[in-house]
Amino acid sequence: MVKDENTIKTSRASETRVKNDRPKVWTPPSSLDAPPAPDGFRHRWIRAESVGFDDTKNVSGKLRSGWEFVRADEYPDSNYPAVKDGKYAGVIGVLKNEKKLLQTILLRNSTQVCRSAKRGRLV
């Protein structure tokens, strides 16, 4: 076998696609996919049940603050998980270790709620 001294060898590492890809924006992992919020609104997952017990304090506090439940029928072309029965029937929600429900609020109200919470007015 004759070696050609004019042959340029490239390393295998230079052949990978990683160098050609654009940098990707990191997003935190989430098993709670939610529909995009309409313009002027914000969505948020809230805890409704933990370890088999209803978290009525958390749910009622959010409702008093202006948050409303997002119903699955508001997104008819999508297949988001919805609660099948009980008092939250039809609301987009998941049950893994604890029951989480999707709520929405107007952005204008959201900023007022956040400011009020920072001042210590919300429990």
MMTF fields as JSON, N, C-alpha, C and O atoms, coordinates in Angstrom:
{
  "mmtfVersion": "1.0.0",
  "mmtfProducer": "UNKNOWN",
  "numBonds": 491,
  "numAtoms": 492,
  "numGroups": 123,
  "numChains": 1,
  "numModels": 1,
  "chainsPerModel": [1],
  "groupsPerChain": [123],
  "chainIdList": ["A"],
  "bondAtomList": [4, 2, 8, 6, 12, 10, 16, 14, 20, 18, 24, 22, 28, 26, 32, 30, 36, 34, 40, 38, 44, 42, 48, 46, 52, 50, 56, 54, 60, 58, 64, 62, 68, 66, 72, 70, 76, 74, 80, 78, 84, 82, 88, 86, 92, 90, 96, 94, 100, 98, 104, 102, 108, 106, 112, 110, 116, 114, 120, 118, 124, 122, 128, 126, 132, 130, 136, 134, 140, 138, 144, 142, 148, 146, 152, 150, 156, 154, 160, 158, 164, 162, 168, 166, 172, 170, 176, 174, 180, 178, 184, 182, 188, 186, 192, 190, 196, 194, 200, 198, 204, 202, 208, 206, 212, 210, 216, 214, 220, 218, 224, 222, 228, 226, 232, 230, 236, 234, 240, 238, 244, 242, 248, 246, 252, 250, 256, 254, 260, 258, 264, 262, 268, 266, 272, 270, 276, 274, 280, 278, 284, 282, 288, 286, 292, 290, 296, 294, 300, 298, 304, 302, 308, 306, 312, 310, 316, 314, 320, 318, 324, 322, 328, 326, 332, 330, 336, 334, 340, 338, 344, 342, 348, 346, 352, 350, 356, 354, 360, 358, 364, 362, 368, 366, 372, 370, 376, 374, 380, 378, 384, 382, 388, 386, 392, 390, 396, 394, 400, 398, 404, 402, 408, 406, 412, 410, 416, 414, 420, 418, 424, 422, 428, 426, 432, 430, 436, 434, 440, 438, 444, 442, 448, 446, 452, 450, 456, 454, 460, 458, 464, 462, 468, 466, 472, 470, 476, 474, 480, 478, 484, 482, 488, 486],
  "bondOrderList": [1, 1, 1, 1, 1, 1, 1, 1, 1, 1, 1, 1, 1, 1, 1, 1, 1, 1, 1, 1, 1, 1, 1, 1, 1, 1, 1, 1, 1, 1, 1, 1, 1, 1, 1, 1, 1, 1, 1, 1, 1, 1, 1, 1, 1, 1, 1, 1, 1, 1, 1, 1, 1, 1, 1, 1, 1, 1, 1, 1, 1, 1, 1, 1, 1, 1, 1, 1, 1, 1, 1, 1, 1, 1, 1, 1, 1, 1, 1, 1, 1, 1, 1, 1, 1, 1, 1, 1, 1, 1, 1, 1, 1, 1, 1, 1, 1, 1, 1, 1, 1, 1, 1, 1, 1, 1, 1, 1, 1, 1, 1, 1, 1, 1, 1, 1, 1, 1, 1, 1, 1, 1],
  "groupList": [{"groupName": "MET", "atomNameList": ["N", "CA", "C", "O"], "elementList": ["N", "C", "C", "O"], "formalChargeList": [0, 0, 0, 0], "bondAtomList": [1, 0, 2, 1, 3, 2], "bondOrderList": [1, 1, 2], "singleLetterCode": "M", "chemCompType": "L-PEPTIDE LINKING"}, {"groupName": "VAL", "atomNameList": ["N", "CA", "C", "O"], "elementList": ["N", "C", "C", "O"], "formalChargeList": [0, 0, 0, 0], "bondAtomList": [1, 0, 2, 1, 3, 2], "bondOrderList": [1, 1, 2], "singleLetterCode": "V", "chemCompType": "L-PEPTIDE LINKING"}, {"groupName": "LYS", "atomNameList": ["N", "CA", "C", "O"], "elementList": ["N", "C", "C", "O"], "formalChargeList": [0, 0, 0, 0], "bondAtomList": [1, 0, 2, 1, 3, 2], "bondOrderList": [1, 1, 2], "singleLetterCode": "K", "chemCompType": "L-PEPTIDE LINKING"}, {"groupName": "ASP", "atomNameList": ["N", "CA", "C", "O"], "elementList": ["N", "C", "C", "O"], "formalChargeList": [0, 0, 0, 0], "bondAtomList": [1, 0, 2, 1, 3, 2], "bondOrderList": [1, 1, 2], "singleLetterCode": "D", "chemCompType": "L-PEPTIDE LINKING"}, {"groupName": "GLU", "atomNameList": ["N", "CA", "C", "O"], "elementList": ["N", "C", "C", "O"], "formalChargeList": [0, 0, 0, 0], "bondAtomList": [1, 0, 2, 1, 3, 2], "bondOrderList": [1, 1, 2], "singleLetterCode": "E", "chemCompType": "L-PEPTIDE LINKING"}, {"groupName": "ASN", "atomNameList": ["N", "CA", "C", "O"], "elementList": ["N", "C", "C", "O"], "formalChargeList": [0, 0, 0, 0], "bondAtomList": [1, 0, 2, 1, 3, 2], "bondOrderList": [1, 1, 2], "singleLetterCode": "N", "chemCompType": "L-PEPTIDE LINKING"}, {"groupName": "THR", "atomNameList": ["N", "CA", "C", "O"], "elementList": ["N", "C", "C", "O"], "formalChargeList": [0, 0, 0, 0], "bondAtomList": [1, 0, 2, 1, 3, 2], "bondOrderList": [1, 1, 2], "singleLetterCode": "T", "chemCompType": "L-PEPTIDE LINKING"}, {"groupName": "ILE", "atomNameList": ["N", "CA", "C", "O"], "elementList": ["N", "C", "C", "O"], "formalChargeList": [0, 0, 0, 0], "bondAtomList": [1, 0, 2, 1, 3, 2], "bondOrderList": [1, 1, 2], "singleLetterCode": "I", "chemCompType": "L-PEPTIDE LINKING"}, {"groupName": "SER", "atomNameList": ["N", "CA", "C", "O"], "elementList": ["N", "C", "C", "O"], "formalChargeList": [0, 0, 0, 0], "bondAtomList": [1, 0, 2, 1, 3, 2], "bondOrderList": [1, 1, 2], "singleLetterCode": "S", "chemCompType": "L-PEPTIDE LINKING"}, {"groupName": "ARG", "atomNameList": ["N", "CA", "C", "O"], "elementList": ["N", "C", "C", "O"], "formalChargeList": [0, 0, 0, 0], "bondAtomList": [1, 0, 2, 1, 3, 2], "bondOrderList": [1, 1, 2], "singleLetterCode": "R", "chemCompType": "L-PEPTIDE LINKING"}, {"groupName": "ALA", "atomNameList": ["N", "CA", "C", "O"], "elementList": ["N", "C", "C", "O"], "formalChargeList": [0, 0, 0, 0], "bondAtomList": [1, 0, 2, 1, 3, 2], "bondOrderList": [1, 1, 2], "singleLetterCode": "A", "chemCompType": "L-PEPTIDE LINKING"}, {"groupName": "PRO", "atomNameList": ["N", "CA", "C", "O"], "elementList": ["N", "C", "C", "O"], "formalChargeList": [0, 0, 0, 0], "bondAtomList": [1, 0, 2, 1, 3, 2], "bondOrderList": [1, 1, 2], "singleLetterCode": "P", "chemCompType": "L-PEPTIDE LINKING"}, {"groupName": "TRP", "atomNameList": ["N", "CA", "C", "O"], "elementList": ["N", "C", "C", "O"], "formalChargeList": [0, 0, 0, 0], "bondAtomList": [1, 0, 2, 1, 3, 2], "bondOrderList": [1, 1, 2], "singleLetterCode": "W", "chemCompType": "L-PEPTIDE LINKING"}, {"groupName": "LEU", "atomNameList": ["N", "CA", "C", "O"], "elementList": ["N", "C", "C", "O"], "formalChargeList": [0, 0, 0, 0], "bondAtomList": [1, 0, 2, 1, 3, 2], "bondOrderList": [1, 1, 2], "singleLetterCode": "L", "chemCompType": "L-PEPTIDE LINKING"}, {"groupName": "GLY", "atomNameList": ["N", "CA", "C", "O"], "elementList": ["N", "C", "C", "O"], "formalChargeList": [0, 0, 0, 0], "bondAtomList": [1, 0, 2, 1, 3, 2], "bondOrderList": [1, 1, 2], "singleLetterCode": "G", "chemCompType": "PEPTIDE LINKING"}, {"groupName": "PHE", "atomNameList": ["N", "CA", "C", "O"], "elementList": ["N", "C", "C", "O"], "formalChargeList": [0, 0, 0, 0], "bondAtomList": [1, 0, 2, 1, 3, 2], "bondOrderList": [1, 1, 2], "singleLetterCode": "F", "chemCompType": "L-PEPTIDE LINKING"}, {"groupName": "HIS", "atomNameList": ["N", "CA", "C", "O"], "elementList": ["N", "C", "C", "O"], "formalChargeList": [0, 0, 0, 0], "bondAtomList": [1, 0, 2, 1, 3, 2], "bondOrderList": [1, 1, 2], "singleLetterCode": "H", "chemCompType": "L-PEPTIDE LINKING"}, {"groupName": "TYR", "atomNameList": ["N", "CA", "C", "O"], "elementList": ["N", "C", "C", "O"], "formalChargeList": [0, 0, 0, 0], "bondAtomList": [1, 0, 2, 1, 3, 2], "bondOrderList": [1, 1, 2], "singleLetterCode": "Y", "chemCompType": "L-PEPTIDE LINKING"}, {"groupName": "GLN", "atomNameList": ["N", "CA", "C", "O"], "elementList": ["N", "C", "C", "O"], "formalChargeList": [0, 0, 0, 0], "bondAtomList": [1, 0, 2, 1, 3, 2], "bondOrderList": [1, 1, 2], "singleLetterCode": "Q", "chemCompType": "L-PEPTIDE LINKING"}, {"groupName": "CYS", "atomNameList": ["N", "CA", "C", "O"], "elementList": ["N", "C", "C", "O"], "formalChargeList": [0, 0, 0, 0], "bondAtomList": [1, 0, 2, 1, 3, 2], "bondOrderList": [1, 1, 2], "singleLetterCode": "C", "chemCompType": "L-PEPTIDE LINKING"}],
  "groupTypeList": [0, 1, 2, 3, 4, 5, 6, 7, 2, 6, 8, 9, 10, 8, 4, 6, 9, 1, 2, 5, 3, 9, 11, 2, 1, 12, 6, 11, 11, 8, 8, 13, 3, 10, 11, 11, 10, 11, 3, 14, 15, 9, 16, 9, 12, 7, 9, 10, 4, 8, 1, 14, 15, 3, 3, 6, 2, 5, 1, 8, 14, 2, 13, 9, 8, 14, 12, 4, 15, 1, 9, 10, 3, 4, 17, 11, 3, 8, 5, 17, 11, 10, 1, 2, 3, 14, 2, 17, 10, 14, 1, 7, 14, 1, 13, 2, 5, 4, 2, 2, 13, 13, 18, 6, 7, 13, 13, 9, 5, 8, 6, 18, 1, 19, 9, 8, 10, 2, 9, 14, 9, 13, 1],
  "groupIdList": [1, 2, 3, 4, 5, 6, 7, 8, 9, 10, 11, 12, 13, 14, 15, 16, 17, 18, 19, 20, 21, 22, 23, 24, 25, 26, 27, 28, 29, 30, 31, 32, 33, 34, 35, 36, 37, 38, 39, 40, 41, 42, 43, 44, 45, 46, 47, 48, 49, 50, 51, 52, 53, 54, 55, 56, 57, 58, 59, 60, 61, 62, 63, 64, 65, 66, 67, 68, 69, 70, 71, 72, 73, 74, 75, 76, 77, 78, 79, 80, 81, 82, 83, 84, 85, 86, 87, 88, 89, 90, 91, 92, 93, 94, 95, 96, 97, 98, 99, 100, 101, 102, 103, 104, 105, 106, 107, 108, 109, 110, 111, 112, 113, 114, 115, 116, 117, 118, 119, 120, 121, 122, 123],
  "secStructList": [7, 7, 7, 7, 6, 6, 7, 7, 7, 7, 7, 4, 4, 4, 4, 7, 1, 6, 6, 6, 1, 7, 7, 7, 7, 7, 7, 7, 7, 7, 1, 7, 7, 7, 7, 7, 7, 7, 6, 6, 3, 3, 3, 3, 3, 3, 3, 3, 3, 3, 6, 6, 3, 3, 7, 2, 2, 2, 2, 2, 2, 2, 2, 2, 6, 6, 7, 3, 3, 7, 5, 4, 4, 4, 1, 6, 6, 1, 7, 7, 7, 5, 7, 7, 1, 1, 6, 6, 6, 6, 5, 5, 3, 3, 3, 1, 1, 3, 3, 3, 3, 3, 3, 3, 3, 3, 2, 2, 2, 2, 2, 2, 2, 2, 2, 2, 2, 2, 6, 6, 7, 7, 7],
  "xCoordList": [0.83, 0.0, 0.889, 1.831, 0.577, 1.382, 0.63, -0.56, 1.334, 0.721, 0.967, 2.093, -0.068, 0.056, 0.26, -0.607, 1.385, 1.706, 0.943, 0.928, 0.325, -0.412, -1.868, -2.577, -2.319, -3.694, -3.881, -3.115, -4.904, -5.206, -6.286, -7.365, -5.986, -6.948, -7.669, -7.058, -8.951, -9.734, -10.195, -10.473, -10.265, -10.681, -12.167, -12.925, -12.565, -13.979, -14.835, -16.011, -14.259, -15.005, -15.444, -16.467, -14.706, -15.077, -16.242, -16.794, -16.623, -17.704, -19.072, -20.087, -19.104, -20.383, -21.246, -20.739, -22.547, -23.498, -23.599, -24.148, -23.083, -23.241, -22.648, -23.2, -21.558, -20.923, -21.741, -21.621, -22.569, -23.354, -24.717, -25.353, -25.173, -26.474, -26.413, -25.373, -27.552, -27.646, -27.783, -28.291, -27.341, -27.536, -29.028, -29.794, -29.418, -30.822, -31.087, -30.24, -32.259, -32.654, -33.121, -33.966, -32.578, -32.933, -34.279, -34.541, -35.125, -36.389, -36.463, -36.022, -37.008, -37.074, -37.989, -38.998, -37.64, -38.491, -39.843, -39.939, -40.877, -42.208, -43.048, -43.135, -43.661, -44.605, -46.011, -46.977, -46.111, -47.403, -47.521, -47.301, -47.868, -48.07, -49.384, -50.384, -49.365, -50.568, -50.763, -49.795, -51.996, -52.23, -51.661, -51.564, -51.292, -50.791, -51.906, -53.061, -51.541, -52.524, -52.913, -52.057, -54.183, -54.59, -53.89, -53.374, -53.875, -53.259, -53.909, -55.133, -53.067, -53.571, -53.857, -54.297, -53.612, -53.859, -52.577, -51.608, -52.592, -51.478, -52.04, -53.034, -51.408, -51.832, -50.879, -49.708, -51.413, -50.6, -51.206, -52.426, -50.336, -50.797, -50.888, -49.986, -51.975, -52.115, -52.382, -52.934, -51.988, -52.208, -53.626, -54.031, -54.372, -55.732, -55.85, -56.79, -54.895, -54.93, -53.506, -52.707, -53.193, -51.87, -52.015, -52.69, -51.385, -51.396, -52.833, -53.121, -53.715, -55.083, -56.004, -57.187, -55.496, -56.312, -56.501, -55.549, -57.744, -58.02, -57.287, -57.232, -56.723, -56.054, -56.994, -56.742, -58.066, -59.089, -58.567, -59.016, -57.638, -57.078, -56.357, -56.513, -55.569, -54.829, -55.784, -55.646, -56.747, -57.68, -58.539, -58.676, -59.115, -60.001, -59.229, -59.757, -57.991, -57.158, -56.884, -56.917, -56.612, -56.376, -57.652, -57.609, -58.785, -60.047, -60.387, -60.86, -60.151, -60.396, -59.459, -59.808, -58.273, -57.298, -57.578, -56.885, -58.571, -58.932, -58.609, -58.921, -57.991, -57.688, -58.967, -59.834, -59.079, -60.233, -59.737, -58.636, -60.539, -60.16, -60.226, -61.078, -59.315, -59.315, -60.008, -59.558, -61.091, -61.875, -61.359, -60.905, -61.432, -60.961, -61.788, -61.264, -63.058, -63.887, -63.544, -64.052, -62.687, -62.203, -61.157, -60.86, -60.604, -59.612, -60.091, -59.524, -61.128, -61.737, -60.828, -60.978, -59.897, -59.03, -57.817, -57.011, -57.672, -56.511, -56.927, -58.109, -55.939, -56.206, -55.465, -54.579, -55.827, -55.201, -55.957, -57.168, -55.26, -55.944, -56.931, -56.637, -58.098, -59.128, -59.595, -59.557, -60.036, -60.584, -61.923, -62.765, -62.112, -63.301, -64.548, -65.653, -64.364, -65.537, -65.211, -64.066, -66.225, -66.043, -66.317, -66.849, -65.955, -66.273, -65.425, -65.771, -64.315, -63.487, -63.666, -62.784, -64.764, -64.999, -64.944, -65.561, -64.186, -64.06, -62.908, -62.594, -62.262, -61.129, -59.866, -59.683, -58.991, -57.717, -56.913, -56.696, -56.476, -55.738, -55.066, -55.399, -54.128, -53.408, -53.383, -53.467, -53.267, -53.163, -51.95, -52.002, -50.859, -49.662, -49.497, -50.203, -48.593, -48.476, -49.501, -49.916, -49.889, -50.9, -51.725, -51.253, -52.94, -53.808, -53.441, -53.399, -53.176, -52.873, -53.913, -54.274, -54.391, -55.391, -54.838, -54.056, -55.258, -54.797, -55.748, -56.966, -55.169, -55.961, -55.425, -54.287, -56.24, -55.859, -56.258, -57.158, -55.562, -55.87, -55.483, -54.576, -56.168, -55.781, -54.403, -54.122, -53.548, -52.211, -52.287, -51.483, -53.231, -53.379, -53.646, -53.047, -54.532, -54.835, -53.67, -53.437, -52.929, -51.796, -50.732, -50.186, -50.441, -49.416, -49.889, -49.083, -51.186, -51.718, -51.63, -51.299, -51.928, -51.853, -50.415, -50.164, -49.462, -48.05, -47.564, -46.855, -47.936, -47.525, -48.103, -47.416, -49.366, -50.018, -49.351, -49.192, -48.961, -48.302, -46.935, -46.525, -46.235, -44.914, -45.032, -44.126, -46.141, -46.34, -46.84, -46.975, -47.124, -47.555, -49.033, -49.474, -49.819, -51.265, -51.94, -53.052, -51.273, -51.85, -51.181, -49.983, -51.951, -51.411, -51.045, -50.567],
  "yCoordList": [-1.16, 0.0, 1.242, 1.346, 2.171, 3.383, 4.542, 4.742, 5.288, 6.445, 7.683, 7.944, 8.431, 9.675, 10.789, 11.036, 11.449, 12.482, 13.777, 14.652, 13.919, 15.131, 15.073, 16.077, 13.927, 13.776, 14.485, 14.28, 15.312, 16.023, 15.248, 14.999, 14.877, 14.142, 15.113, 15.982, 14.941, 15.746, 14.856, 13.671, 15.433, 14.639, 14.35, 15.098, 13.271, 12.883, 13.896, 14.078, 14.54, 15.512, 16.712, 17.326, 17.049, 18.201, 17.885, 18.791, 16.621, 16.229, 16.239, 15.97, 16.54, 16.513, 17.707, 18.739, 17.558, 18.606, 19.691, 20.761, 19.438, 20.373, 21.734, 22.766, 21.745, 23.012, 23.794, 25.017, 23.109, 23.777, 24.241, 25.076, 23.72, 24.105, 25.478, 25.91, 26.149, 27.416, 27.138, 26.086, 28.055, 27.846, 27.829, 28.653, 26.902, 26.759, 27.493, 27.524, 28.074, 28.77, 27.729, 26.891, 27.782, 26.811, 27.177, 28.343, 26.183, 26.355, 25.276, 24.149, 25.602, 24.603, 23.453, 23.664, 22.244, 21.109, 21.232, 21.693, 20.812, 20.898, 19.744, 19.495, 19.049, 18.015, 18.598, 17.895, 19.891, 20.56, 21.473, 22.681, 20.882, 21.681, 22.418, 21.873, 23.66, 24.48, 25.199, 25.473, 25.501, 26.268, 27.676, 28.186, 28.298, 29.674, 30.599, 30.47, 31.514, 32.456, 33.453, 33.877, 33.832, 34.851, 36.179, 36.392, 37.059, 38.374, 39.089, 39.142, 39.633, 40.37, 39.516, 40.031, 38.204, 37.296, 36.556, 36.547, 35.945, 35.144, 33.861, 33.898, 32.716, 31.436, 31.032, 31.413, 30.248, 29.779, 28.494, 28.367, 27.536, 26.299, 26.536, 27.124, 26.083, 26.199, 24.816, 23.935, 24.651, 23.388, 23.373, 24.289, 22.331, 22.192, 21.052, 21.006, 20.131, 18.98, 18.496, 18.469, 18.114, 17.589, 16.447, 16.584, 15.34, 14.149, 13.718, 13.278, 13.848, 13.4, 14.377, 14.082, 15.538, 16.518, 17.751, 18.239, 18.259, 19.476, 20.652, 20.791, 21.498, 22.713, 23.887, 24.726, 23.936, 24.96, 26.36, 27.322, 26.496, 27.813, 28.384, 29.563, 27.556, 28.018, 28.375, 29.431, 27.5, 27.728, 28.953, 29.811, 29.049, 30.181, 31.496, 32.541, 31.446, 32.654, 33.161, 34.366, 32.23, 32.621, 33.156, 34.139, 32.519, 32.997, 34.396, 35.238, 34.648, 35.981, 37.019, 38.196, 36.593, 37.52, 37.833, 38.659, 37.193, 37.499, 36.413, 36.558, 35.327, 34.224, 33.45, 33.309, 32.951, 32.15, 30.851, 30.803, 29.797, 28.507, 28.553, 29.229, 27.825, 27.698, 26.381, 25.311, 26.465, 25.279, 24.686, 25.411, 23.379, 22.685, 23.063, 23.057, 23.39, 23.749, 25.122, 25.488, 25.888, 27.156, 26.917, 27.817, 25.711, 25.322, 24.051, 22.981, 24.147, 22.946, 22.189, 20.976, 22.868, 22.208, 21.55, 20.936, 21.667, 21.122, 19.935, 19.721, 19.176, 17.986, 18.085, 17.279, 19.064, 19.228, 18.398, 18.221, 17.886, 17.051, 17.877, 19.001, 17.306, 17.991, 17.08, 15.855, 17.7, 16.947, 16.365, 17.078, 15.073, 14.37, 14.565, 14.713, 14.563, 14.65, 15.458, 15.854, 15.692, 16.451, 17.93, 18.333, 18.73, 20.152, 20.905, 22.025, 20.311, 20.962, 20.319, 20.449, 19.643, 18.959, 19.954, 21.018, 19.579, 20.418, 21.397, 22.013, 21.559, 22.476, 21.758, 20.572, 22.485, 21.895, 21.638, 22.548, 20.403, 20.061, 18.714, 17.917, 18.464, 17.194, 16.658, 17.409, 15.353, 14.702, 13.801, 12.719, 14.237, 13.401, 13.09, 12.231, 13.758, 13.595, 14.464, 14.174, 15.529, 16.42, 16.964, 17.008, 17.374, 17.897, 19.348, 20.167, 19.653, 21.022, 21.452, 20.685, 22.672, 23.217, 24.477, 25.213, 24.712, 25.884, 27.046, 26.903, 28.202, 29.403, 30.514, 30.452, 31.52, 32.659, 33.952, 33.978, 35.028, 36.35, 37.392, 37.169, 38.525, 39.651, 40.139, 40.187, 40.497, 40.977, 42.212, 42.365, 43.084, 44.301, 43.918, 44.492, 42.961, 42.509, 41.745, 41.803, 41.024, 40.231, 41.115, 40.775, 42.24, 43.127, 43.736, 43.938, 44.034, 44.561, 43.521, 43.853, 42.257, 41.181, 41.001, 40.829, 41.037, 40.865, 42.0, 41.764, 43.224, 44.371, 44.254, 44.511, 43.864, 43.722, 42.624, 42.769, 41.526, 40.423, 40.851, 40.437, 41.674, 42.145, 43.045, 43.095, 43.748, 44.611, 43.835, 44.393, 42.521, 41.692, 41.693, 41.294, 42.131, 42.179, 40.856, 40.617, 39.979, 38.659, 37.625, 37.705, 36.671, 35.605, 34.439, 33.424],
  "zCoordList": [0.0, 0.0, 0.0, 0.785, -0.883, -1.04, -0.408, -0.655, 0.4, 1.053, 0.218, -0.206, -0.013, -0.751, 0.267, 1.105, 0.195, 1.176, 0.924, 1.789, -0.214, -0.541, -0.075, -0.151, 0.398, 0.849, 2.189, 3.13, 2.252, 3.499, 4.234, 3.697, 5.445, 6.252, 7.182, 7.804, 7.254, 8.191, 9.335, 9.153, 10.469, 11.628, 11.539, 10.922, 12.155, 12.138, 12.91, 12.597, 13.894, 14.691, 13.855, 14.156, 12.833, 12.012, 11.081, 10.457, 10.979, 10.098, 10.778, 10.135, 12.044, 12.752, 12.372, 11.933, 12.543, 12.19, 13.252, 12.987, 14.44, 15.537, 15.187, 15.571, 14.482, 14.141, 13.125, 13.045, 12.348, 11.317, 11.816, 11.173, 12.938, 13.474, 14.117, 14.613, 14.094, 14.81, 16.301, 16.69, 17.128, 18.574, 18.902, 18.402, 19.726, 20.096, 21.406, 22.299, 21.504, 22.719, 23.726, 23.412, 24.922, 25.941, 26.533, 26.83, 26.702, 27.406, 28.478, 28.253, 29.623, 30.689, 30.289, 29.616, 30.699, 30.353, 31.043, 32.18, 30.337, 30.915, 30.421, 29.219, 31.343, 30.955, 30.899, 30.604, 31.185, 31.199, 29.981, 30.07, 28.858, 27.665, 27.788, 28.258, 27.359, 27.431, 26.107, 25.397, 25.775, 24.557, 24.713, 25.83, 23.614, 23.723, 24.204, 23.797, 25.061, 25.589, 24.498, 23.721, 24.43, 23.46, 23.747, 24.845, 22.764, 22.954, 24.127, 24.244, 24.987, 26.141, 27.355, 28.383, 27.255, 28.373, 28.74, 27.981, 29.903, 30.38, 30.973, 31.697, 30.67, 31.234, 32.348, 32.362, 33.287, 34.412, 34.961, 35.069, 35.308, 35.948, 37.439, 38.035, 38.045, 39.5, 40.097, 39.439, 41.325, 42.033, 42.589, 43.305, 42.258, 42.766, 43.762, 44.555, 43.721, 44.613, 44.819, 43.882, 46.046, 46.348, 47.348, 48.368, 47.051, 47.892, 48.219, 49.332, 47.247, 47.428, 48.137, 48.308, 48.558, 49.257, 48.383, 47.774, 48.322, 47.566, 48.192, 49.414, 47.332, 47.799, 47.553, 46.689, 48.311, 48.098, 48.392, 47.769, 49.32, 49.638, 48.422, 48.104, 47.742, 46.572, 45.432, 44.813, 45.155, 44.044, 44.312, 43.44, 45.493, 45.779, 45.825, 45.446, 46.282, 46.285, 44.879, 44.628, 43.955, 42.556, 41.918, 41.178, 42.198, 41.64, 42.155, 41.392, 43.438, 43.996, 43.395, 43.317, 42.971, 42.386, 40.922, 40.328, 40.334, 38.955, 37.952, 36.77, 38.39, 37.48, 37.181, 38.044, 35.953, 35.544, 34.937, 34.389, 35.03, 34.46, 32.934, 32.358, 32.289, 30.832, 30.501, 30.914, 29.764, 29.416, 28.106, 27.221, 27.996, 26.799, 25.576, 24.463, 25.751, 24.597, 24.018, 22.957, 24.705, 24.163, 23.069, 22.284, 23.019, 22.015, 21.324, 21.548, 20.484, 19.903, 18.93, 18.78, 18.27, 17.297, 17.935, 17.235, 19.237, 19.944, 20.795, 21.063, 21.21, 22.014, 23.345, 23.63, 24.147, 25.454, 26.48, 26.357, 27.494, 28.49, 29.303, 29.708, 29.533, 30.309, 31.426, 31.311, 32.505, 33.627, 33.179, 32.633, 33.41, 32.905, 33.765, 33.243, 35.087, 35.953, 37.199, 37.419, 38.0, 39.226, 39.02, 37.985, 40.002, 39.918, 38.9, 38.524, 38.443, 37.437, 36.06, 35.212, 35.819, 34.543, 33.384, 33.427, 32.343, 31.164, 31.2, 30.182, 32.362, 32.492, 32.031, 32.307, 31.325, 30.918, 32.188, 32.988, 32.366, 33.565, 33.448, 32.572, 34.325, 34.348, 35.766, 36.738, 35.86, 37.159, 37.107, 36.522, 37.713, 37.813, 39.287, 39.815, 39.955, 41.397, 42.121, 43.243, 41.447, 41.99, 40.836, 39.7, 41.117, 40.058, 39.799, 40.716, 38.529, 38.12, 37.102, 36.209, 37.238, 36.339, 35.689, 36.291, 34.448, 33.726, 33.972, 33.869, 34.3, 34.499, 33.614, 33.149, 33.384, 32.554, 33.247, 34.086, 32.873, 33.424, 32.386, 31.584, 32.401, 31.551, 31.986, 33.184, 31.051, 31.406, 32.291, 33.211, 32.027, 32.832, 34.285, 35.194, 34.512, 35.869, 36.465, 37.672, 35.617, 36.083, 36.722, 37.772, 36.097, 36.662, 37.973, 38.881, 38.089, 39.339, 40.449, 41.587, 40.123, 41.112, 41.573, 42.766, 40.636, 40.998, 41.882, 42.86, 41.551, 42.378, 43.791, 44.78, 43.865, 45.158, 45.983, 47.195, 45.333, 46.042, 46.564, 47.648, 45.802, 46.238, 47.462, 48.293, 47.568, 48.735, 49.935, 51.023, 49.746, 50.865, 51.117, 52.195, 50.149, 50.363, 50.091, 50.562, 49.323, 49.051, 49.935, 50.207, 50.375, 51.207, 50.345, 50.851]
}
